[in-house]
């Protein structure tokens, strides 16, 4: 390589490295709760993700829940959000939970059933913790 090619290579490498280092920080910052967010915000975000996962897994394993997990998410959003940005964050977490399992499972397996049980338990724990600690 000539000097000009080497410096271009170094400049592109440094730029790519800077992007790799900065992008995760931007993603994390976008998911951070707002300044006026309640102290249980991260627990509710996780609950939204659990709702999304269960919305995919339960019908996959022929579990017919009424209301559906999507309907429960709608009720949750109506009760918990007035701020549109916060609402979007909850919806994104629901979608992440759904997509996370939809790419991995096409049929109900033992692993899918185990995941359902674990998610149901975790959701119950979050709801119990938030309601007992914060009266929500």
KAURCOR-V301377 format. One record per helix or strand of 2 or more residues. SS is the DSSP state (H for helix, E for strand). FROM is the first residue (numbers start at 1). TO is the last residue. Records with the same first field share a line. If there is no record, write none. Layout:
SS = FROM-TO ; FROM-TO
//
This chain:
H = 3-31 ; 41-60 ; 69-80 ; 84-102 ; 110-134
//
